[in-house]
């Protein structure tokens, strides 16, 4: 009789193809949102690490300065102990440097 084809929405895409396209777009959006979220988290971790490192370095610098002032004043009171006081000052500074290095390694792998 007649070759009448039923109307299927006019877009030319079958329902199956339309659903597949919709899922693909949705998956792409989800992937993008996940990457953005990971980048934001990475940024927050990096900023926190910088804060910790800055605080530790500032504290270490303050400690070194205090010990240096103390050693200087003790050297005036007891000049015979100058070498020993300088050794203590150096050992203190080396200890702080070692601790900062340990902190740096720990922060790098977190």
N, C-alpha and C positions, 0 to 999 in steps of 0.2 A: 503494500500500500504506500505509505509515505515514509520517507527517511527523516523523520523528526528526531532530533537529538535533544534529550532533556537538558535544561539549563543547569549549570553546575557552579554558578557564582561568578562567572565571567572572567576571572583572573587567569584562567588557564592552568593554575596549580591544582593538582588533586589534593584532597583533604590530607592524605598521607604526607605529601610533599610539603604542604603548609605546616603541619605539625613538626616535621623534621626541621624546617627552617626556623620555626619558633624556638625549638629546643636548642638549636645551634646558637641563636642570638642570645638566649638566656644563659647558656654555658659560657659564652664569650664575656657577657657582663659579669658573671660570677667570678670568672678568672681574673678579670680586670680589677674587680673590687678586692679580691684576695691579694693580688700583687700590690695594690695601693696600701692595704692594711699591713702587709709584711714590711713594706718600705717605711711606713710610719713607725712600726714597732722597732725596726732597726735604728731609725733616727733617735727614738727615745732611749734605747739602750746605749747608743753612742754618747748622747748627751749626759746620761747618768754616769758613764765611765769617765767622761771628762770632768764632771763635778767631783767625783771621788779622787781622781788623780790630782786635780788642782788643790783640793783640801789637804791631801797628804803631803804634797810638795810644799805648800805654804806652811804647814805645821812643822815639817822637817827644817825648813829654812829658819823659822822662829826658834826652834830648839838649838840649831847650830849657832845662831847669833847670841842666844842667852849663855850657852856654854863658853863661847869665845869671850864675852864680856866678863864672865866669872873667872875664867883662866887669866885674863888680863889683870883683873883686880888682885887675884891671889899671887900673881907674879910680883906685883909691887910689894905685897906683904912678906913674901918669902922668895927672894930671887934665886936661892939655891935650888928650888924645886922647878925651875923653868922648863928643863928638858922633860921631866916627868909629866908636868901639866900639859905641855904641848903634845906629848904622846897620848895622854888621855883625851885631849880635844880631837886629835886625829882619829883615834879609835872610835870615838863617838860619831864623828862625821862618816866614817866608813860603815859603821853599823847602820846608820840611817840610810845611806846610799844602798846598802844591801837590802834593807827592808823595802825601799821604794822599788828596787828592781824586782823583788818578789811580788809586790803588788802589781806592778806592770805586767808581769807574766800571767798572774792570776786573772787580771782584767782582760787580757788579750784572748783568753780561751773561754770566757763566759759569754 
